[in-house]
Amino acid sequence: MKNILLTLLIVTTVYCGYSQTQVKFYTTLGDFIVELEDSLAPITTGNFKDLVQEKYYDGVTFHRVINNFMIQGGNGATKPNIQDEFHDSLSNVQGTISMANTGRVNSGNTQFFINLINNTRLDYNKAPLPSKHPVFGKVIENFGVVQAIGSAPVNNSVPNPAIYMDSLRFYPTAADTSNNGGGSNVSVYSRSLLSETSVEIYPNPLTNASLLKVKAHKTKLTLRLIDMLGNELTNRVLESNENELLIEMEDFSQDQLTSGIYFLESQSSTTTNTLRIVVP
């Protein structure tokens, strides 16, 4: 694997209000932005935002793709089901994001799909019933990337090669506002992220553009890189007065990383968090 330049930053998280939450999807075929229907689907969007918050979708694939129909993702670890939530103004039209389920009532949890065409037959109040898939947002930027995923080669509806969601992040991120030449860098997260420390990396799977961001508030932070067998590859301590670091991944890991799954554990005096890293 080529050396990957990673930037460790101490970032200040600012909680800002937007009328509707926006989420940026970083995928191996490009990026696109989804705007959630917070006010019309608070249960569904709340569940989705919690999953984005905990980085549930990082490194997860679009596991089911049917051209001229939809792309589906989110097939990860089991989570509790949520209540079905419908609104007459929300329909499975082209570009909308909707909950996947088993066909049973209240069986949705983590999986979602994005409609490539108008699929109103999947609405709760349109024939042929009883398909009931709650819509909770829409793609507002770069729908062409979604269409490119939809037209990718598949084997029994499974993309081959695999298409990953590198990461999903609340938008705008600090990098986005900085690149747009705007004012101060702003990251939008839900309130639960405003804790003593947080660590994130995106895009993930790793690329030469990946950023490893560390938020720490006057605390010592230990970073441990661990492989799938539990072997510690490196252990690095960030002192509370360190504000900015620039590290090559080869130096950080001490060895060249081969393809596979790794874990970055961050530990402070009060919290321990683990981030999954995918090396393609």
Residue pairs with C-beta under 8 A, 6 or more apart in sequence:
1 206
1 256
1 257
1 258
1 259
1 279
2 208
3 248
3 249
3 250
4 206
4 207
4 208
4 210
4 248
4 249
4 250
5 208
5 246
5 248
5 249
6 201
6 210
6 211
6 212
6 247
6 248
6 249
6 252
7 211
7 212
7 213
7 245
7 246
7 247
8 212
8 213
8 214
8 238
8 244
8 245
8 246
8 247
9 211
9 213
9 214
9 244
9 245
10 214
10 215
10 216
10 242
10 243
10 244
11 174
11 185
11 187
11 213
11 214
11 215
12 185
12 215
13 187
13 189
13 193
13 194
13 198
13 215
14 184
14 186
14 187
14 188
15 188
15 189
15 191
15 194
16 186
16 188
18 188
19 38
19 39
20 35
20 36
20 37
20 38
20 39
21 35
21 36
21 38
21 45
21 49
21 170
21 188
22 33
22 34
22 35
22 36
22 140
22 170
22 171
22 172
23 33
23 34
23 36
23 48
23 49
23 52
23 137
23 168
23 169
23 170
23 171
24 31
24 32
24 33
24 34
24 168
24 169
24 170
24 171
24 173
24 176
25 31
25 32
25 33
25 34
25 165
25 168
26 165
26 166
26 167
26 168
26 169
26 202
26 203
26 204
27 62
27 145
27 149
27 163
27 164
27 165
27 166
28 162
28 163
28 164
28 166
28 205
29 145
29 148
29 149
29 152
29 163
30 142
30 144
30 145
30 148
31 142
31 145
32 139
32 141
32 142
32 143
32 145
32 146
33 139
33 140
33 141
33 142
33 171
34 97
34 114
34 137
34 138
34 139
34 140
35 137
35 138
35 140
36 45
36 48
36 49
36 136
36 137
37 45
37 87
37 90
37 135
37 136
37 137
37 138
38 45
40 87
40 89
40 90
41 85
41 87
41 90
41 134
41 135
41 136
41 137
42 85
43 82
43 83
43 85
44 82
44 85
44 99
44 108
44 134
44 136
45 136
45 137
47 82
47 109
48 112
48 136
48 137
49 170
49 190
50 190
51 57
51 74
51 79
51 110
52 168
52 169
52 170
53 189
53 190
53 192
53 193
55 167
55 168
55 200
55 275
55 276
56 74
56 76
56 77
56 79
56 110
57 73
57 74
57 76
57 165
57 167
57 168
58 165
58 166
58 167
58 168
58 202
58 204
58 275
58 276
58 278
59 164
59 165
59 166
59 167
59 204
59 205
59 261
59 276
59 277
59 278
60 73
60 74
60 75
60 76
60 164
60 165
61 73
61 75
61 159
61 162
61 163
61 164
61 165
62 71
62 72
62 73
62 149
62 159
62 163
62 164
62 165
63 72
63 73
63 75
63 158
63 159
64 71
64 72
64 73
64 75
64 113
64 157
64 158
65 71
65 72
65 149
65 150
65 152
65 154
65 157
65 158
65 159
65 163
66 150
66 154
66 157
67 116
67 150
67 151
67 154
68 116
68 117
68 150
69 115
69 116
69 117
69 119
69 150
70 113
70 114
70 115
70 116
70 119
70 150
71 113
71 114
71 116
71 146
71 149
71 150
72 100
72 111
72 112
72 113
73 111
73 112
73 113
73 165
74 100
74 110
74 111
74 112
75 110
75 111
76 110
77 110
78 109
79 109
79 110
80 109
81 106
81 107
81 108
81 109
82 106
82 108
82 109
83 106
84 99
84 101
84 105
84 106
84 108
84 124
84 132
84 134
85 134
85 136
86 124
86 125
86 132
86 134
87 135
88 125
90 96
90 134
90 135
90 136
91 120
91 123
91 126
91 135
92 98
92 115
92 118
92 119
92 120
92 121
92 122
92 123
92 133
92 135
93 115
93 118
93 119
93 120
94 115
94 116
94 117
94 118
95 114
95 115
95 138
95 139
95 143
95 146
96 114
96 115
96 135
96 137
96 138
96 139
97 112
97 113
97 114
97 115
97 135
97 136
97 137
97 138
97 139
98 112
98 113
98 114
98 115
98 122
98 133
98 134
98 135
98 136
99 108
99 111
99 112
99 133
99 134
99 136
100 108
100 111
100 112
100 113
100 133
101 107
101 108
101 111
101 132
101 133
103 130
103 131
105 132
108 134
113 133
114 139
114 146
115 122
116 146
116 147
116 150
120 126
121 127
121 128
121 131
122 131
122 132
122 133
123 131
123 132
123 133
123 135
124 131
124 132
124 133
124 134
139 146
149 159
149 163
152 159
152 163
153 159
153 160
153 161
154 160
164 205
164 278
164 280
166 202
166 203
166 204
166 205
166 207
167 200
167 201
167 202
167 203
167 204
169 200
169 202
170 187
170 188
170 189
170 190
171 188
172 180
172 186
172 187
172 188
173 187
173 188
174 185
174 186
174 187
174 213
175 185
175 211
177 183
177 184
177 185
177 186
178 185
195 271
196 216
196 217
196 219
196 268
196 270
196 271
197 214
197 215
197 216
197 217
197 219
197 221
197 266
197 268
197 271
197 273
198 214
198 215
198 273
199 212
199 213
199 214
199 215
199 223
199 264
199 266
199 273
199 275
200 212
200 213
200 275
201 210
201 211
201 212
201 213
201 264
201 275
201 277
202 210
202 211
203 209
203 210
204 210
204 276
204 277
204 278
205 277
205 278
205 279
205 280
206 249
206 257
206 277
206 278
206 279
206 280
212 247
212 264
214 221
214 223
214 238
214 266
216 238
216 240
216 268
218 240
219 240
219 268
219 269
219 270
220 237
220 238
220 239
220 240
220 268
220 269
221 237
221 238
221 266
221 267
221 268
222 235
222 236
222 237
222 238
222 266
222 267
222 268
223 234
223 235
223 236
223 237
223 238
223 264
223 265
223 266
224 232
224 234
224 235
224 236
224 264
224 265
224 266
224 267
225 232
225 233
225 234
225 252
225 253
225 262
225 263
225 264
225 265
226 232
226 233
226 262
226 263
226 264
226 265
227 233
227 260
227 262
227 263
228 260
228 261
228 262
233 253
233 254
233 255
233 262
234 252
234 253
234 254
236 252
238 245
249 257
250 256
257 279
258 279
259 279
259 280
260 279
261 276
261 277
261 278
261 279
262 276
262 277
262 278
262 279
263 274
263 275
263 276
263 277
264 274
264 275
264 277
265 272
265 273
265 274
265 275
266 272
266 273
266 274
266 275
267 273
